[in-house]
Amino acid sequence: MTIKYACLLLVLLPLVAANGSSLEDVLGAVDTVQDVPRRYTETRVTPKLREPLLVSGEVVFRSDGSLVKTIDAPVNEVITISAQSVILSRNGKARELPFSRQSGVRELYQGIRAALEADVATLERLFYTELLMSGDSWELVCTPRSAGLQRELQQLSVTGSAGAVSGVLVKQSEDRWQKIEFLPDDDPL
């Protein structure tokens, strides 16, 4: 897994949002539960794979501000993003990748934090945003503004219904994307 995938996929966190008619309304109602894991399933599509890869695990937004994604299947891996770096851990070995070498990844982390903290000004500085509403369902479509972030991401789409985030689609190109769907709290996976 690359740094790009790790950072993009960590945007999927246990957010709860109210049905609002504006970005400020939706993000203002975000209640990010900290230090509580949220189970997910993920589908990854890339030209290197003959079939979509199915992944499962959990994500946690820690109270220290870091994001942690644990992959249970098909491999065991932990990805931790902090304000300074991404740490990939597998088979007892860890590799730290500082943001100083990845400006687009740093911006992505800032965007994730902005969404979690309802910082609309930062989110809109980094992305062109569009909020689509249909009854209780909503979709936040984010398109990167900067060239660095555009190299990492074509579009990010967060969907929700009845006050909760239900999934995220991370589109890097037409033939390379990841879709994560959160499981209900009582679903053992």
Backbone as JSON Lines, residues from 0, in Angstrom:
{"i":0,"aa":"M","n":[0.85,-1.18,0.0],"ca":[0.0,0.0,0.0],"c":[0.89,1.24,0.0]}
{"i":1,"aa":"T","n":[0.53,2.22,-0.81],"ca":[1.35,3.42,-0.89],"c":[0.86,4.45,0.11]}
{"i":2,"aa":"I","n":[1.68,5.47,0.32],"ca":[1.3,6.58,1.18],"c":[0.01,7.22,0.68]}
{"i":3,"aa":"K","n":[-0.11,7.33,-0.63],"ca":[-1.29,7.98,-1.21],"c":[-2.56,7.25,-0.77]}
{"i":4,"aa":"Y","n":[-2.57,5.93,-0.92],"ca":[-3.74,5.15,-0.54],"c":[-4.01,5.27,0.95]}
{"i":5,"aa":"A","n":[-2.96,5.18,1.74],"ca":[-3.12,5.22,3.19],"c":[-3.78,6.53,3.63]}
{"i":6,"aa":"C","n":[-3.29,7.63,3.11],"ca":[-3.84,8.93,3.51],"c":[-5.25,9.13,2.99]}
{"i":7,"aa":"L","n":[-5.47,8.75,1.76],"ca":[-6.79,8.94,1.19],"c":[-7.84,8.11,1.91]}
{"i":8,"aa":"L","n":[-7.49,6.92,2.29],"ca":[-8.46,6.04,2.92],"c":[-8.72,6.37,4.37]}
{"i":9,"aa":"L","n":[-7.81,7.05,5.0],"ca":[-8.02,7.4,6.4],"c":[-9.06,8.5,6.57]}
{"i":10,"aa":"V","n":[-9.49,9.11,5.5],"ca":[-10.54,10.1,5.59],"c":[-11.84,9.46,6.08]}
{"i":11,"aa":"L","n":[-11.89,8.16,6.01],"ca":[-13.1,7.46,6.4],"c":[-13.14,7.24,7.88]}
{"i":12,"aa":"L","n":[-13.82,8.09,8.57],"ca":[-13.85,8.04,10.01],"c":[-15.27,8.03,10.52]}
{"i":13,"aa":"P","n":[-15.46,7.72,11.78],"ca":[-16.8,7.67,12.35],"c":[-17.37,9.07,12.57]}
{"i":14,"aa":"L","n":[-17.89,9.64,11.54],"ca":[-18.48,10.97,11.63],"c":[-20.0,10.85,11.72]}
{"i":15,"aa":"V","n":[-20.63,11.74,12.41],"ca":[-22.07,11.81,12.43],"c":[-22.44,13.22,12.03]}
{"i":16,"aa":"A","n":[-23.3,13.34,11.03],"ca":[-23.66,14.66,10.53],"c":[-25.17,14.8,10.45]}
{"i":17,"aa":"A","n":[-25.64,15.99,10.68],"ca":[-27.07,16.26,10.6],"c":[-27.45,16.6,9.18]}
{"i":18,"aa":"N","n":[-28.72,16.41,8.87],"ca":[-29.23,16.78,7.56],"c":[-29.29,18.3,7.5]}
{"i":19,"aa":"G","n":[-28.42,18.91,6.74],"ca":[-28.39,20.35,6.61],"c":[-28.43,20.73,5.15]}
{"i":20,"aa":"S","n":[-28.63,21.99,4.89],"ca":[-28.73,22.4,3.51],"c":[-27.46,23.07,3.01]}
{"i":21,"aa":"S","n":[-26.47,23.21,3.86],"ca":[-25.22,23.82,3.43],"c":[-24.05,23.05,4.02]}
{"i":22,"aa":"L","n":[-22.87,23.3,3.47],"ca":[-21.66,22.66,3.99],"c":[-21.45,23.03,5.46]}
{"i":23,"aa":"E","n":[-21.7,24.27,5.8],"ca":[-21.56,24.71,7.19],"c":[-22.52,23.95,8.1]}
{"i":24,"aa":"D","n":[-23.76,23.73,7.64],"ca":[-24.73,22.99,8.45],"c":[-24.28,21.55,8.69]}
{"i":25,"aa":"V","n":[-23.86,20.88,7.62],"ca":[-23.46,19.48,7.73],"c":[-22.2,19.35,8.58]}
{"i":26,"aa":"L","n":[-21.15,20.11,8.25],"ca":[-19.91,20.01,9.02],"c":[-20.06,20.53,10.44]}
{"i":27,"aa":"G","n":[-20.89,21.53,10.61],"ca":[-21.13,22.05,11.95],"c":[-21.77,21.03,12.88]}
{"i":28,"aa":"A","n":[-22.48,20.06,12.3],"ca":[-23.13,19.02,13.09],"c":[-22.27,17.76,13.23]}
{"i":29,"aa":"V","n":[-21.07,17.78,12.66],"ca":[-20.2,16.61,12.73],"c":[-19.8,16.36,14.19]}
{"i":30,"aa":"D","n":[-19.97,15.13,14.6],"ca":[-19.56,14.7,15.94],"c":[-18.57,13.57,15.75]}
{"i":31,"aa":"T","n":[-17.29,13.89,15.72],"ca":[-16.27,12.87,15.51],"c":[-16.0,12.15,16.82]}
{"i":32,"aa":"V","n":[-16.36,10.89,16.85],"ca":[-16.13,10.09,18.04],"c":[-14.66,9.73,18.08]}
{"i":33,"aa":"Q","n":[-13.97,10.13,19.14],"ca":[-12.54,9.89,19.24],"c":[-12.26,8.62,20.03]}
{"i":34,"aa":"D","n":[-11.18,7.95,19.63],"ca":[-10.68,6.76,20.32],"c":[-11.66,5.59,20.31]}
{"i":35,"aa":"V","n":[-12.59,5.58,19.34],"ca":[-13.54,4.47,19.21],"c":[-13.41,3.92,17.79]}
{"i":36,"aa":"P","n":[-13.07,2.64,17.65],"ca":[-12.91,2.06,16.31],"c":[-14.23,1.96,15.56]}
{"i":37,"aa":"R","n":[-14.15,2.12,14.25],"ca":[-15.32,1.97,13.38],"c":[-14.98,0.94,12.31]}
{"i":38,"aa":"R","n":[-15.73,-0.16,12.24],"ca":[-15.51,-1.23,11.27],"c":[-15.88,-0.77,9.86]}
{"i":39,"aa":"Y","n":[-15.17,-1.3,8.87],"ca":[-15.45,-0.95,7.48],"c":[-15.13,-2.14,6.56]}
{"i":40,"aa":"T","n":[-15.69,-2.06,5.36],"ca":[-15.25,-2.91,4.24],"c":[-14.83,-1.95,3.14]}
{"i":41,"aa":"E","n":[-13.91,-2.39,2.32],"ca":[-13.35,-1.53,1.29],"c":[-13.16,-2.32,0.0]}
{"i":42,"aa":"T","n":[-13.46,-1.68,-1.11],"ca":[-13.2,-2.24,-2.43],"c":[-12.18,-1.34,-3.12]}
{"i":43,"aa":"R","n":[-11.09,-1.95,-3.6],"ca":[-10.05,-1.19,-4.31],"c":[-9.97,-1.67,-5.75]}
{"i":44,"aa":"V","n":[-9.91,-0.72,-6.66],"ca":[-9.78,-1.03,-8.09],"c":[-8.54,-0.31,-8.6]}
{"i":45,"aa":"T","n":[-7.68,-1.05,-9.28],"ca":[-6.46,-0.49,-9.87],"c":[-6.11,-1.31,-11.09]}
{"i":46,"aa":"P","n":[-5.48,-0.72,-12.1],"ca":[-5.11,-1.47,-13.3],"c":[-4.19,-2.66,-13.02]}
{"i":47,"aa":"K","n":[-3.47,-2.63,-11.91],"ca":[-2.55,-3.72,-11.59],"c":[-3.27,-4.98,-11.11]}
{"i":48,"aa":"L","n":[-4.53,-4.83,-10.71],"ca":[-5.29,-5.97,-10.21],"c":[-6.28,-6.47,-11.27]}
{"i":49,"aa":"R","n":[-6.38,-7.78,-11.41],"ca":[-7.35,-8.35,-12.36],"c":[-8.77,-8.22,-11.85]}
{"i":50,"aa":"E","n":[-8.93,-8.31,-10.54],"ca":[-10.23,-8.19,-9.9],"c":[-10.13,-7.16,-8.78]}
{"i":51,"aa":"P","n":[-11.26,-6.58,-8.39],"ca":[-11.22,-5.66,-7.24],"c":[-10.7,-6.38,-5.99]}
{"i":52,"aa":"L","n":[-9.94,-5.67,-5.19],"ca":[-9.42,-6.19,-3.93],"c":[-10.39,-5.82,-2.82]}
{"i":53,"aa":"L","n":[-10.79,-6.8,-2.03],"ca":[-11.69,-6.56,-0.9],"c":[-10.86,-6.52,0.38]}
{"i":54,"aa":"V","n":[-11.03,-5.45,1.15],"ca":[-10.25,-5.21,2.36],"c":[-11.24,-4.96,3.5]}
{"i":55,"aa":"S","n":[-10.86,-5.32,4.72],"ca":[-11.7,-5.0,5.88],"c":[-10.82,-4.65,7.06]}
{"i":56,"aa":"G","n":[-11.41,-3.93,8.01],"ca":[-10.67,-3.53,9.19],"c":[-11.43,-2.49,9.98]}
{"i":57,"aa":"E","n":[-10.68,-1.57,10.61],"ca":[-11.31,-0.51,11.39],"c":[-10.48,0.76,11.3]}
{"i":58,"aa":"V","n":[-11.13,1.89,11.55],"ca":[-10.47,3.19,11.56],"c":[-10.78,3.88,12.9]}
{"i":59,"aa":"V","n":[-9.79,4.66,13.38],"ca":[-9.95,5.38,14.64],"c":[-9.38,6.79,14.47]}
{"i":60,"aa":"F","n":[-10.13,7.78,14.94],"ca":[-9.61,9.15,15.05],"c":[-9.24,9.32,16.52]}
{"i":61,"aa":"R","n":[-7.95,9.4,16.79],"ca":[-7.49,9.47,18.16],"c":[-7.59,10.89,18.72]}
{"i":62,"aa":"S","n":[-7.7,10.96,20.01],"ca":[-7.82,12.27,20.67],"c":[-6.57,13.11,20.5]}
{"i":63,"aa":"D","n":[-5.42,12.48,20.17],"ca":[-4.2,13.26,19.92],"c":[-4.16,13.83,18.5]}
{"i":64,"aa":"G","n":[-5.23,13.6,17.72],"ca":[-5.31,14.15,16.37],"c":[-4.83,13.22,15.28]}
{"i":65,"aa":"S","n":[-4.27,12.08,15.64],"ca":[-3.8,11.15,14.62],"c":[-4.96,10.29,14.11]}
{"i":66,"aa":"L","n":[-4.78,9.77,12.91],"ca":[-5.75,8.88,12.29],"c":[-5.1,7.52,12.16]}
{"i":67,"aa":"V","n":[-5.81,6.46,12.56],"ca":[-5.24,5.12,12.52],"c":[-6.18,4.2,11.74]}
{"i":68,"aa":"K","n":[-5.63,3.55,10.73],"ca":[-6.4,2.58,9.94],"c":[-5.74,1.22,10.14]}
{"i":69,"aa":"T","n":[-6.5,0.27,10.63],"ca":[-6.03,-1.1,10.82],"c":[-6.69,-1.97,9.77]}
{"i":70,"aa":"I","n":[-5.89,-2.7,9.02],"ca":[-6.4,-3.62,8.01],"c":[-6.27,-5.02,8.58]}
{"i":71,"aa":"D","n":[-7.41,-5.75,8.63],"ca":[-7.43,-7.12,9.16],"c":[-7.31,-8.15,8.05]}
{"i":72,"aa":"A","n":[-7.87,-7.84,6.89],"ca":[-7.87,-8.8,5.79],"c":[-7.79,-8.02,4.48]}
{"i":73,"aa":"P","n":[-7.05,-8.47,3.52],"ca":[-6.4,-9.77,3.39],"c":[-5.03,-9.84,4.07]}
{"i":74,"aa":"V","n":[-4.49,-8.71,4.52],"ca":[-3.21,-8.69,5.24],"c":[-3.41,-7.93,6.54]}
{"i":75,"aa":"N","n":[-2.49,-8.07,7.46],"ca":[-2.51,-7.27,8.69],"c":[-1.56,-6.11,8.51]}
{"i":76,"aa":"E","n":[-2.1,-4.9,8.64],"ca":[-1.31,-3.7,8.43],"c":[-1.94,-2.57,9.24]}
{"i":77,"aa":"V","n":[-1.11,-1.67,9.74],"ca":[-1.59,-0.49,10.47],"c":[-0.97,0.74,9.81]}
{"i":78,"aa":"I","n":[-1.81,1.73,9.53],"ca":[-1.37,2.98,8.93],"c":[-1.76,4.09,9.9]}
{"i":79,"aa":"T","n":[-0.78,4.88,10.33],"ca":[-1.03,5.97,11.27],"c":[-0.58,7.27,10.62]}
{"i":80,"aa":"I","n":[-1.5,8.25,10.62],"ca":[-1.16,9.57,10.09],"c":[-1.21,10.57,11.23]}
{"i":81,"aa":"S","n":[-0.12,11.3,11.41],"ca":[-0.06,12.37,12.4],"c":[0.19,13.67,11.66]}
{"i":82,"aa":"A","n":[0.4,14.74,12.37],"ca":[0.63,16.03,11.73],"c":[1.95,16.08,10.96]}
{"i":83,"aa":"Q","n":[2.91,15.19,11.29],"ca":[4.23,15.24,10.66],"c":[4.51,14.14,9.64]}
{"i":84,"aa":"S","n":[3.81,12.97,9.77],"ca":[4.2,11.85,8.92],"c":[3.13,10.78,8.84]}
{"i":85,"aa":"V","n":[3.42,9.81,7.98],"ca":[2.63,8.59,7.87],"c":[3.54,7.45,8.31]}
{"i":86,"aa":"I","n":[3.01,6.57,9.14],"ca":[3.77,5.4,9.57],"c":[3.02,4.16,9.09]}
{"i":87,"aa":"L","n":[3.69,3.32,8.31],"ca":[3.14,2.07,7.83],"c":[3.77,0.95,8.64]}
{"i":88,"aa":"S","n":[2.96,0.09,9.26],"ca":[3.46,-1.01,10.07],"c":[2.9,-2.33,9.56]}
{"i":89,"aa":"R","n":[3.8,-3.28,9.32],"ca":[3.41,-4.62,8.86],"c":[4.46,-5.62,9.33]}
{"i":90,"aa":"N","n":[4.0,-6.75,9.83],"ca":[4.9,-7.82,10.27],"c":[5.95,-7.34,11.27]}
{"i":91,"aa":"G","n":[5.54,-6.48,12.19],"ca":[6.45,-6.01,13.23],"c":[7.45,-4.96,12.78]}
{"i":92,"aa":"K","n":[7.38,-4.54,11.53],"ca":[8.3,-3.52,11.01],"c":[7.5,-2.26,10.68]}
{"i":93,"aa":"A","n":[8.08,-1.12,11.0],"ca":[7.43,0.16,10.73],"c":[8.31,1.01,9.82]}
{"i":94,"aa":"R","n":[7.64,1.73,8.95],"ca":[8.34,2.65,8.04],"c":[7.67,4.01,8.15]}
{"i":95,"aa":"E","n":[8.47,5.03,8.51],"ca":[7.94,6.38,8.65],"c":[8.24,7.18,7.39]}
{"i":96,"aa":"L","n":[7.21,7.85,6.9],"ca":[7.34,8.67,5.69],"c":[6.96,10.1,6.05]}
{"i":97,"aa":"P","n":[7.94,10.99,6.21],"ca":[7.65,12.37,6.61],"c":[6.91,13.13,5.52]}
{"i":98,"aa":"F","n":[6.04,14.05,5.95],"ca":[5.3,14.88,5.01],"c":[6.2,15.83,4.24]}
{"i":99,"aa":"S","n":[7.39,16.1,4.73],"ca":[8.28,17.04,4.06],"c":[8.55,16.62,2.62]}
{"i":100,"aa":"R","n":[8.41,15.34,2.33],"ca":[8.64,14.84,0.97],"c":[7.36,14.73,0.15]}
{"i":101,"aa":"Q","n":[6.21,14.96,0.78],"ca":[4.92,14.72,0.13],"c":[3.97,15.89,0.39]}
{"i":102,"aa":"S","n":[4.07,16.99,-0.35],"ca":[3.23,18.15,-0.08],"c":[1.75,17.85,-0.3]}
{"i":103,"aa":"G","n":[1.43,17.06,-1.31],"ca":[0.03,16.71,-1.56],"c":[-0.57,15.89,-0.44]}
{"i":104,"aa":"V","n":[0.21,15.01,0.14],"ca":[-0.27,14.19,1.25],"c":[-0.49,15.06,2.48]}
{"i":105,"aa":"R","n":[0.4,16.02,2.72],"ca":[0.22,16.95,3.84],"c":[-1.1,17.72,3.68]}
{"i":106,"aa":"E","n":[-1.37,18.2,2.48],"ca":[-2.61,18.93,2.23],"c":[-3.83,18.03,2.44]}
{"i":107,"aa":"L","n":[-3.71,16.78,2.04],"ca":[-4.81,15.85,2.25],"c":[-5.08,15.68,3.75]}
{"i":108,"aa":"Y","n":[-4.02,15.51,4.54],"ca":[-4.18,15.4,5.99],"c":[-4.85,16.66,6.55]}
{"i":109,"aa":"Q","n":[-4.43,17.83,6.08],"ca":[-5.04,19.08,6.54],"c":[-6.53,19.11,6.18]}
{"i":110,"aa":"G","n":[-6.87,18.61,5.01],"ca":[-8.27,18.56,4.6],"c":[-9.09,17.61,5.45]}
{"i":111,"aa":"I","n":[-8.5,16.46,5.78],"ca":[-9.18,15.51,6.65],"c":[-9.45,16.15,8.01]}
{"i":112,"aa":"R","n":[-8.41,16.77,8.57],"ca":[-8.57,17.44,9.86],"c":[-9.63,18.54,9.78]}
{"i":113,"aa":"A","n":[-9.62,19.3,8.7],"ca":[-10.61,20.37,8.54],"c":[-12.03,19.82,8.53]}
{"i":114,"aa":"A","n":[-12.25,18.72,7.83],"ca":[-13.58,18.11,7.8],"c":[-13.98,17.62,9.19]}
{"i":115,"aa":"L","n":[-13.04,17.0,9.9],"ca":[-13.35,16.46,11.23],"c":[-13.61,17.55,12.26]}
{"i":116,"aa":"E","n":[-12.96,18.7,12.07],"ca":[-13.09,19.79,13.03],"c":[-14.04,20.88,12.55]}
{"i":117,"aa":"A","n":[-14.79,20.61,11.48],"ca":[-15.76,21.57,10.92],"c":[-15.09,22.89,10.55]}
{"i":118,"aa":"D","n":[-13.86,22.82,10.06],"ca":[-13.11,23.99,9.64],"c":[-13.38,24.21,8.14]}
{"i":119,"aa":"V","n":[-14.51,24.83,7.85],"ca":[-14.95,25.01,6.47],"c":[-13.97,25.88,5.69]}
{"i":120,"aa":"A","n":[-13.39,26.88,6.31],"ca":[-12.44,27.77,5.62],"c":[-11.25,26.98,5.08]}
{"i":121,"aa":"T","n":[-10.67,26.1,5.9],"ca":[-9.53,25.29,5.45],"c":[-9.96,24.29,4.39]}
{"i":122,"aa":"L","n":[-11.09,23.65,4.61],"ca":[-11.59,22.68,3.63],"c":[-11.79,23.34,2.27]}
{"i":123,"aa":"E","n":[-12.38,24.53,2.25],"ca":[-12.62,25.21,0.99],"c":[-11.35,25.84,0.42]}
{"i":124,"aa":"R","n":[-10.34,26.06,1.24],"ca":[-9.05,26.51,0.72],"c":[-8.37,25.38,-0.05]}
{"i":125,"aa":"L","n":[-8.56,24.15,0.4],"ca":[-7.92,22.99,-0.21],"c":[-8.72,22.36,-1.34]}
{"i":126,"aa":"F","n":[-10.06,22.43,-1.25],"ca":[-10.93,21.74,-2.21],"c":[-12.0,22.68,-2.74]}
{"i":127,"aa":"Y","n":[-12.44,22.41,-3.96],"ca":[-13.71,22.93,-4.45],"c":[-14.74,21.96,-3.88]}
{"i":128,"aa":"T","n":[-15.75,22.46,-3.19],"ca":[-16.71,21.57,-2.55],"c":[-18.1,21.75,-3.13]}
{"i":129,"aa":"E","n":[-18.83,20.65,-3.15],"ca":[-20.23,20.67,-3.57],"c":[-20.99,19.72,-2.66]}
{"i":130,"aa":"L","n":[-22.06,20.23,-2.05],"ca":[-22.89,19.42,-1.18],"c":[-24.2,19.14,-1.89]}
{"i":131,"aa":"L","n":[-24.49,17.85,-2.09],"ca":[-25.72,17.43,-2.76],"c":[-26.66,16.83,-1.72]}
{"i":132,"aa":"M","n":[-27.91,17.26,-1.7],"ca":[-28.88,16.78,-0.72],"c":[-30.05,16.1,-1.43]}
{"i":133,"aa":"S","n":[-30.56,15.04,-0.81],"ca":[-31.76,14.37,-1.29],"c":[-32.45,13.76,-0.07]}
{"i":134,"aa":"G","n":[-33.44,14.47,0.46],"ca":[-34.09,14.01,1.68],"c":[-33.09,13.98,2.82]}
{"i":135,"aa":"D","n":[-32.98,12.82,3.49],"ca":[-32.01,12.66,4.58],"c":[-30.63,12.29,4.08]}
{"i":136,"aa":"S","n":[-30.5,12.0,2.8],"ca":[-29.21,11.59,2.24],"c":[-28.44,12.8,1.73]}
{"i":137,"aa":"W","n":[-27.11,12.72,1.84],"ca":[-26.27,13.8,1.35],"c":[-24.97,13.23,0.8]}
{"i":138,"aa":"E","n":[-24.34,14.03,-0.05],"ca":[-23.03,13.67,-0.6],"c":[-22.19,14.93,-0.66]}
{"i":139,"aa":"L","n":[-21.0,14.86,-0.1],"ca":[-20.04,15.96,-0.16],"c":[-18.98,15.58,-1.18]}
{"i":140,"aa":"V","n":[-18.91,16.33,-2.27],"ca":[-17.95,16.07,-3.34],"c":[-16.83,17.11,-3.22]}
{"i":141,"aa":"C","n":[-15.59,16.62,-3.09],"ca":[-14.43,17.49,-2.92],"c":[-13.47,17.28,-4.09]}
{"i":142,"aa":"T","n":[-13.13,18.37,-4.76],"ca":[-12.18,18.34,-5.87],"c":[-10.98,19.19,-5.49]}
{"i":143,"aa":"P","n":[-9.77,18.65,-5.55],"ca":[-8.57,19.38,-5.09],"c":[-8.33,20.67,-5.87]}
{"i":144,"aa":"R","n":[-7.84,21.67,-5.16],"ca":[-7.48,22.94,-5.78],"c":[-6.02,22.97,-6.21]}
{"i":145,"aa":"S","n":[-5.11,22.48,-5.35],"ca":[-3.67,22.63,-5.62],"c":[-3.15,21.52,-6.53]}
{"i":146,"aa":"A","n":[-2.07,21.84,-7.24],"ca":[-1.44,20.86,-8.13],"c":[-0.91,19.66,-7.34]}
{"i":147,"aa":"G","n":[-0.36,19.91,-6.14],"ca":[0.16,18.81,-5.33],"c":[-0.93,17.84,-4.93]}
{"i":148,"aa":"L","n":[-2.06,18.35,-4.51],"ca":[-3.18,17.5,-4.12],"c":[-3.82,16.84,-5.34]}
{"i":149,"aa":"Q","n":[-3.83,17.53,-6.47],"ca":[-4.37,16.96,-7.7],"c":[-3.56,15.76,-8.17]}
{"i":150,"aa":"R","n":[-2.26,15.74,-7.88],"ca":[-1.43,14.58,-8.22],"c":[-1.83,13.35,-7.42]}
{"i":151,"aa":"E","n":[-2.38,13.55,-6.24],"ca":[-2.76,12.45,-5.36],"c":[-4.21,12.01,-5.56]}
{"i":152,"aa":"L","n":[-5.06,12.93,-5.99],"ca":[-6.5,12.71,-5.91],"c":[-7.24,13.47,-7.01]}
{"i":153,"aa":"Q","n":[-8.15,12.78,-7.67],"ca":[-9.01,13.43,-8.64],"c":[-10.27,13.97,-7.97]}
{"i":154,"aa":"Q","n":[-10.86,13.13,-7.09],"ca":[-12.08,13.53,-6.41],"c":[-12.3,12.66,-5.18]}
{"i":155,"aa":"L","n":[-12.88,13.27,-4.16],"ca":[-13.24,12.58,-2.93],"c":[-14.72,12.82,-2.71]}
{"i":156,"aa":"S","n":[-15.46,11.75,-2.47],"ca":[-16.9,11.87,-2.26],"c":[-17.28,11.17,-0.96]}
{"i":157,"aa":"V","n":[-17.87,11.92,-0.04],"ca":[-18.32,11.37,1.24],"c":[-19.84,11.35,1.23]}
{"i":158,"aa":"T","n":[-20.42,10.18,1.53],"ca":[-21.88,10.05,1.52],"c":[-22.4,9.75,2.91]}
{"i":159,"aa":"G","n":[-23.64,10.15,3.16],"ca":[-24.26,9.89,4.45],"c":[-25.78,9.89,4.31]}
{"i":160,"aa":"S","n":[-26.41,9.39,5.33],"ca":[-27.86,9.32,5.36],"c":[-28.33,9.3,6.8]}
{"i":161,"aa":"A","n":[-29.43,9.96,7.05],"ca":[-30.04,9.97,8.39],"c":[-29.02,10.33,9.46]}
{"i":162,"aa":"G","n":[-28.14,11.28,9.18],"ca":[-27.23,11.81,10.18],"c":[-25.92,11.09,10.36]}
{"i":163,"aa":"A","n":[-25.58,10.1,9.53],"ca":[-24.32,9.38,9.71],"c":[-23.59,9.22,8.39]}
{"i":164,"aa":"V","n":[-22.26,9.26,8.43],"ca":[-21.46,8.98,7.25],"c":[-21.58,7.49,6.96]}
{"i":165,"aa":"S","n":[-21.88,7.16,5.7],"ca":[-22.04,5.74,5.34],"c":[-20.92,5.24,4.44]}
{"i":166,"aa":"G","n":[-20.25,6.14,3.73],"ca":[-19.19,5.68,2.86],"c":[-18.38,6.81,2.27]}
{"i":167,"aa":"V","n":[-17.27,6.41,1.65],"ca":[-16.39,7.37,0.99],"c":[-15.87,6.73,-0.29]}
{"i":168,"aa":"L","n":[-15.88,7.5,-1.35],"ca":[-15.29,7.07,-2.61],"c":[-14.09,7.97,-2.87]}
{"i":169,"aa":"V","n":[-12.93,7.35,-3.02],"ca":[-11.69,8.07,-3.3],"c":[-11.32,7.74,-4.73]}
{"i":170,"aa":"K","n":[-11.4,8.73,-5.59],"ca":[-11.13,8.51,-7.01],"c":[-9.82,9.18,-7.39]}
{"i":171,"aa":"Q","n":[-8.84,8.35,-7.75],"ca":[-7.55,8.89,-8.19],"c":[-7.54,9.07,-9.7]}
{"i":172,"aa":"S","n":[-8.26,8.2,-10.43],"ca":[-8.43,8.29,-11.87],"c":[-9.61,7.4,-12.23]}
{"i":173,"aa":"E","n":[-9.97,7.36,-13.49],"ca":[-11.11,6.53,-13.92],"c":[-10.91,5.06,-13.6]}
{"i":174,"aa":"D","n":[-9.67,4.59,-13.66],"ca":[-9.42,3.16,-13.44],"c":[-8.71,2.87,-12.13]}
{"i":175,"aa":"R","n":[-8.69,3.84,-11.21],"ca":[-8.04,3.65,-9.91],"c":[-8.88,4.37,-8.86]}
{"i":176,"aa":"W","n":[-9.55,3.57,-8.01],"ca":[-10.39,4.15,-6.97],"c":[-10.58,3.16,-5.82]}
{"i":177,"aa":"Q","n":[-11.02,3.7,-4.68],"ca":[-11.33,2.93,-3.49],"c":[-12.68,3.37,-2.97]}
{"i":178,"aa":"K","n":[-13.48,2.41,-2.55],"ca":[-14.78,2.72,-1.95],"c":[-14.85,2.03,-0.6]}
{"i":179,"aa":"I","n":[-15.07,2.81,0.43],"ca":[-15.17,2.28,1.79],"c":[-16.59,2.48,2.28]}
{"i":180,"aa":"E","n":[-17.11,1.42,2.87],"ca":[-18.46,1.48,3.45],"c":[-18.35,1.1,4.92]}
{"i":181,"aa":"F","n":[-18.92,1.96,5.77],"ca":[-18.91,1.67,7.2],"c":[-19.98,0.67,7.53]}
{"i":182,"aa":"L","n":[-19.67,-0.19,8.48],"ca":[-20.62,-1.2,8.93],"c":[-21.38,-0.67,10.15]}
{"i":183,"aa":"P","n":[-22.62,-1.13,10.31],"ca":[-23.34,-0.75,11.54],"c":[-22.55,-1.22,12.76]}
{"i":184,"aa":"D","n":[-22.71,-0.51,13.87],"ca":[-21.94,-0.84,15.07],"c":[-22.12,-2.28,15.53]}
{"i":185,"aa":"D","n":[-23.27,-2.87,15.26],"ca":[-23.52,-4.25,15.72],"c":[-23.16,-5.31,14.68]}
{"i":186,"aa":"D","n":[-22.59,-4.92,13.54],"ca":[-22.22,-5.87,12.5],"c":[-20.78,-6.35,12.77]}
{"i":187,"aa":"P","n":[-20.58,-7.66,13.0],"ca":[-19.25,-8.14,13.33],"c":[-18.31,-8.25,12.15]}
{"i":188,"aa":"L","n":[-18.78,-7.98,10.93],"ca":[-18.01,-8.04,9.7],"c":[-18.03,-9.39,9.15]}
